[in-house]
């Protein structure tokens, strides 16, 4: 039944951020499914509550049943009440959970309260799948930094645009639609001021269904974001990180709805630039689980050079461009041993294009 709980968590994964994606199935002693559910939007019911409500709606009593859940039931009062207390009140007999909650406010306390109430607890089934589904949440709780995923669309020879800057469209419509699905699962989309000035993008989700739009983050050292930029779309938070103080521009941007945060670099080499590592920690404070990067080769290169990227989603089109900007500008390296080591997680054809998901070796070991 834990497999069904993981399916439910996966089905509902777009809504919960910044909360984790969780699924729950309640099963009778005879193996009958009594109720099931998954976590709703932040502030809404968690998976356990949805499963209990579903059981009630079906006319099923859950006393003596087993609850299969993909994450430890919460034990603290956050946006909602403690789920472990609801399971105790429902008099379930056993809870099977995939993994402990990495949130220090929970972290074993939910299991302890269940056991104290006489409920048997088993931990472990489906742990790998549950953790992968919530890699961003785990990263924020444990590393105090979002999971950083960089999306790149390029030609087979690694060019992201023509020499004159033209980039629409290197990849096909299926690849672009898939890219929007990756945007949808993120908490925020990050870009740089170069992309804002050159392309004036919206960076919202339009080609995939989503219950919410991700926030926007712009690295804009000198606060050059135009006040009429397409980034100012109602209903989304826009965070602009700057390095050079300009309170007049700050006030003008904030009047348009942005939040401006000064985070200048602290070394001579970083003078006039945003401290990118500090920015990631600040985004974790702002409850960003997964950060989806869609930027140009300069910001891409800076993030890679500083070791801040965890994963790449690369779309390769079956065409050669020759001269033009590449995927990322960093280096030059003097030895091949200094190259960023990657592990291919998946490859898939999308129309005529190829999507490669590659993870920096060891980045998920936290």
WOHUPE-V371041 format. One record per backbone hydrogen bond with DSSP energy under -0.5 kcal/mol. NH is the residue of the N-H (numbers start at 1). CO is the residue of the C=O. If there is no record, write none. Layout:
NH_CO ; NH_CO
//
This chain:
5_1 ; 6_2 ; 7_3 ; 8_4 ; 9_5 ; 10_6 ; 11_7 ; 12_8 ; 13_10 ; 15_12 ; 16_12 ; 19_16 ; 22_20 ; 24_37 ; 25_68 ; 26_35 ; 27_25 ; 27_66 ; 28_32 ; 31_28 ; 34_26 ; 34_32 ; 35_26 ; 37_24 ; 39_22 ; 40_45 ; 42_15 ; 44_41 ; 50_46 ; 51_47 ; 52_48 ; 53_49 ; 54_50 ; 55_51 ; 56_52 ; 57_53 ; 58_54 ; 59_56 ; 60_55 ; 64_91 ; 65_62 ; 66_27 ; 67_94 ; 68_25 ; 68_66 ; 69_67 ; 69_96 ; 70_23 ; 72_99 ; 78_76 ; 78_80 ; 84_74 ; 86_82 ; 87_83 ; 88_84 ; 89_85 ; 90_86 ; 91_87 ; 91_88 ; 92_87 ; 93_65 ; 94_65 ; 95_120 ; 96_67 ; 97_95 ; 97_122 ; 98_69 ; 106_103 ; 107_101 ; 107_103 ; 109_106 ; 112_108 ; 113_109 ; 114_110 ; 115_111 ; 116_112 ; 117_113 ; 117_114 ; 118_115 ; 119_114 ; 120_93 ; 122_95 ; 124_97 ; 127_124 ; 130_126 ; 131_127 ; 132_128 ; 133_129 ; 134_130 ; 135_132 ; 138_134 ; 139_135 ; 140_136 ; 141_137 ; 142_138 ; 143_139 ; 144_139 ; 145_139 ; 147_289 ; 148_146 ; 149_147 ; 149_291 ; 150_148 ; 150_311 ; 151_149 ; 151_293 ; 152_313 ; 154_315 ; 155_159 ; 156_317 ; 156_319 ; 157_319 ; 158_155 ; 160_325 ; 161_325 ; 162_166 ; 163_323 ; 165_162 ; 169_167 ; 170_167 ; 176_172 ; 177_173 ; 178_174 ; 179_175 ; 180_176 ; 181_177 ; 182_178 ; 183_179 ; 184_180 ; 185_181 ; 186_182 ; 186_183 ; 187_290 ; 188_290 ; 189_215 ; 190_292 ; 191_217 ; 193_219 ; 196_192 ; 197_193 ; 198_194 ; 199_195 ; 200_195 ; 200_196 ; 206_204 ; 215_187 ; 216_237 ; 217_189 ; 218_239 ; 219_191 ; 220_218 ; 220_241 ; 223_220 ; 229_226 ; 232_229 ; 233_231 ; 236_233 ; 238_257 ; 239_216 ; 240_238 ; 240_259 ; 241_218 ; 241_239 ; 242_240 ; 242_261 ; 243_221 ; 244_221 ; 245_243 ; 250_246 ; 251_247 ; 252_248 ; 253_249 ; 254_250 ; 255_251 ; 256_252 ; 256_253 ; 257_254 ; 258_253 ; 259_238 ; 260_258 ; 261_240 ; 263_242 ; 263_261 ; 265_270 ; 265_273 ; 270_267 ; 271_268 ; 273_270 ; 275_263 ; 276_274 ; 279_275 ; 280_276 ; 281_277 ; 282_278 ; 283_279 ; 284_280 ; 285_281 ; 286_282 ; 287_284 ; 288_283 ; 289_287 ; 291_147 ; 292_188 ; 292_290 ; 293_149 ; 293_291 ; 294_190 ; 294_292 ; 300_296 ; 301_297 ; 302_298 ; 303_299 ; 304_300 ; 305_301 ; 306_302 ; 307_304 ; 308_303 ; 310_148 ; 311_148 ; 312_358 ; 313_150 ; 314_312 ; 314_356 ; 315_152 ; 316_314 ; 316_354 ; 317_154 ; 317_315 ; 319_317 ; 323_321 ; 327_158 ; 329_297 ; 330_328 ; 338_335 ; 339_336 ; 341_339 ; 343_359 ; 345_357 ; 346_357 ; 348_355 ; 350_353 ; 353_350 ; 354_316 ; 355_348 ; 356_314 ; 356_354 ; 357_346 ; 358_312 ; 358_356 ; 359_343 ; 360_310 ; 361_341 ; 363_360 ; 365_362 ; 366_364
//
